[in-house]
């Protein structure tokens, strides 16, 4: 998948992300490395002191948790290394839907309004209605303007959405 940034395509290894998304990712990495890693190491030491490791459930649980934490640290480091921070404030006043846009849509069939923010893959959050730029909905909206109708393919069939507004803000 390629993304456009200020008129140039990002490499497939790059991941578009907002500045706030990158900050949150770095905060999680710092917490994992400075809090969770030492905490799990201490848990392993306590479990080791209980004796026979072959039948020590605490030890095996702690090792499994350690493996999960180390895997998450590796993943986040990889994502940060390939992150392409996009300053969405540069798009303010623009009327085209691109990365970072907050869009209000109207389902033409049900007349129901919905708002989405197009963000990077790793900062998508359905509870906040932040959707990945790689999602079918986001791909169907890219390049549209206020008043345009976007046809989005969904498992239930094609749906049409009218674009009511496009805004750009770097939300925390």
Secondary structure, DSSP 8 states (H G I E B T S, - for coil): ---EETTEE--TT-EEE-HHHHHHHHHHHHHIIIIIHHHHHHHHHHHHTTS-STT-HHHHHHHHHHHHHHHHHHHHHHHHHHEEE--GGGGTT--B--TTEEEEEEETTT--EEEEEEE-GGG-BTTTTEEETTSHHHHHHTT-BTT-EEEEEETTEEEEEEEEEEEE----
